[in-house]
């Protein structure tokens, strides 16, 4: 009986961990979508805040770092934009949007 209780407890724990991971990714994607909306509205500072929140759980995606770099670029924070681009290109060295943005930033300095 104790083995059955242990197995049931382990399954519940694994299920809770799985669900928590899914919730965190959902929340991060929500932050990313809000950041994109702020970028479209011309609010780069709000976009930066949202994208930074999203990097917590989407930090392995080049897109989030690219959009964070784009928001920094629009806010005039070129050093921060370069740092975010480096992270985007670390996750995917041939990520074309980040390569293009990097060239654009290099031309402005």
ZIDA-V301084 format. One record per backbone hydrogen bond with DSSP energy under -0.5 kcal/mol. CO is the residue of the C=O (numbers start at 1). NH is the residue of the N-H. Records with the same first field share a line. If there is no record, write none. Layout:
CO: NH ; NH
//
This chain:
1: 5
2: 6
3: 7
4: 8
5: 9
6: 10
7: 11
8: 12
9: 13
10: 14
11: 15
12: 16
13: 17
14: 18
15: 19
16: 20
17: 21
18: 22
19: 23
20: 24
21: 25
22: 26
23: 27
24: 28
25: 29
26: 30
27: 31
28: 32
29: 33
30: 34
31: 35
32: 36
33: 37
34: 38
35: 39
36: 40
37: 41
38: 43
39: 42
42: 44
43: 47
44: 48
45: 49
46: 50
47: 51
48: 52
49: 53
50: 54
51: 55
52: 56
53: 56
54: 57 ; 58
55: 59
58: 61
60: 62
61: 64 ; 65
62: 66
63: 67
64: 68
65: 69
66: 70
67: 71
68: 72
69: 73
70: 74
71: 75
72: 76 ; 77
73: 76
76: 78
77: 81
78: 82
79: 83
80: 84
81: 85
82: 86
83: 87
84: 88
85: 89
86: 90
87: 91
88: 92
92: 95
94: 96
95: 98 ; 99
96: 100
97: 101
98: 102
99: 103
100: 104
101: 105
102: 106
103: 107
104: 108
105: 109
//
